[in-house]
Amino acid sequence: MKSRLVSETLIMIECIFTIDYEIYGNGEGSLKELVYEPAEKLKAIFEKWNARFVPFIEVAELEMIDSKATDPAIDLVKHQIRDFYREGFELGLHLHPQWYKAKYEDEIWILDYSEYNLCTLPRERIVQIVDRSIEYLREVLGVADFMPFSFRAGNWLFQPTRTAASVLAERGIKVDSSVFKGGLQHQKKLDYRRANRNGYYWRFTDDVNMSEPHGALLELPIYTQMVQTLKMLTGKRVSSQRKSFSTFQSNRQRLIRLLDFLRFWYPLKLDFCCMGIEELTSMMDRVIKEDQKNPTSYKPVVAIGHTKELYDFETVEAFLSYLERKGIAVSTFEDVYDRCVTVPGFNVQGS
Ligand SMILES: [Zn+2]
């Protein structure tokens, strides 16, 4: 129980910082600049605040880069993953399966996009990929029985859910954090609009959008608020959107992606790398207002970031300082799990 009394009010909100630890996209760029260095700075800040974040380690690309020795910083990265583990950071499993059958030719990675969505692969292939990724993490850590507590799918794609969820649950993974409520990507067949009905967390088995009281996994979604599209167009975010639009191959694909983006209402993720301090705090202010209206429900709020987009460390510190002032604890999935699934009086849907 980490809730704190602030001015005689019990705050039922906790914040879980997650960071996707990867070079996403086509694998271009240096591990040192895009993964190791930003993660090292973030780690130092959190240690100073005596707090922990959850690095979601994208195992497939790291294993492939390691096996072909294509980036000399892979050893620094492996060392850093061991440091995280030793220093009490909870390591999550993140997977972009298109890496496992990738080829490295003329100093360029050619990824296998037929394996882009883990969930659409046959069960045997999902088992192979998940087991291989966990085995690599065990080797890196030198811990034979290591099991990640949480999972996040590549490109947030955890649909169709059933087979992949059962494989992960059978292995001992407890939490998924792939969903962002209101999410819609036509081209990738991602649709998280139905999850809008759910609370701050829920259990599921067959469909990650649907709450089931005794579901195999617990969903702790990346926190979003629906905002008018025009409000999304701030400087920091526009530059990252432009980058991702430009990696698309055809005009048709670009158009479909643009249509997703041009909905009137758009889910804005609580992203501590892409947002400025005013946006971060105004989003949390809304959660605090909800907490005042509904003070008995527990509200774990998951923030996201990417090592590749992390350069504004001042904002991260200012946000940590804001959370402390408001009495909002910084937690991990392991910290909040028991309270989400077992504490009597807390509804399994979290609202
Ligand atoms: Zn990723």
Residues whose N, C-alpha, C, O or C-beta is under 5 A from the ligand:
A	BS01	ZN	D20 E22 Y24 G154 N155
